[in-house]
Amino acid sequence: MVQELVIAIVAAISAVVLYAAAGAKVVKQYERGVVLRLGKLRDDVRGPGFTMVLPGIERLRKVNMQIVTMPVPAQDGITRDNVTVRVDAVIYFKVVDPASALIQVEDYRFAVSQMAQTSLRSIIGKSDLDDLLSNREKLNQGLELMIDSPAVGWGVQIDRVEIKDVSLPETMKRSMARQAEADRERRARVINADAELQASKKLAEAAGAMSAEPAALQLRLLQTVVAVAAEKNSTLVLPFPVELLRFLERAAQPAQPEAAPSPAPSRQAPAPQPRPVQQQAAPEQQPAQQQPARPKPQPPLRSAARSARPKPLARH
């Protein structure tokens, strides 16, 4: 009888231990415990550490309070300026109310993911391509506000939303490359024109300074020749200065009358003798000039003049 009583006591103690062991729960530091008693939510949220629940009556659900990093799948959309793009993003959120996250929504992770995808497509349709490429901070703020509005009722707080990548069609990439190239070429031409304007002003000032001193132009010419000849890979053609040519011209002028003094009278000596011949031929030339029918009156005069030249035979 005593043995049966001992066995019953041991069995009861074992059952109590097993029952207590079944109700013992440990909540981690980054978790919170939500207790449901007979399906009804208890107001108290169990903090981290050891806690007890009534097995079969109460049920403990653990909710992670860490920040969750969730990638948003790439979404295809058309921007406000009718450009087809493919955008993906990443969202950071955490649970601030474990009871609401467990009661208000079936799966808060899936709900946040779907809300992020629909909000991303909405942002794409409301934005221009330039905003997606260069003004992402404003879009991130708008996307965060759109996701955070319904997530507040789920006990979820959106920390940050970032647009990761924007994929463009190949045709659009080529068009943007041509646009960027044309813009760079335009800026290069403007800079080159500005440089030419500044250089022309400096050259005008230099020309004004050199005009006062002619020797400065010669020195500048020699400096240019030295600078070009330093490379030793070209042929130089050095022009003569205008002043040097003028100096040589002035030096050659007094030597011209002294070069041939004697031949001049010999060529002019027989000139007085053929004059009577030309005077004799003058009466013959007059009737030739008075005849209008002859188109060429000059050949007879030349022949008469040629025939009159050997007449100085009167010397004998």
Salt bridges, closest charged atoms under 4 A:
ASP44 OD1 - ARG42 NE 3.81
ASP44 OD2 - ARG46 NE 3.45
GLU58 OE2 - ARG37 NH2 2.16
GLU58 OE2 - ARG42 NH1 3.04
ASP76 OD1 - ARG86 NH1 2.83
ASP128 OD1 - ARG80 NE 3.09
GLU162 OE2 - ARG160 NE 2.40
GLU170 OE2 - LYS173 NZ 3.91
ASP183 OD1 - ARG186 NH2 2.72
GLU185 OE2 - ARG189 NH2 2.85
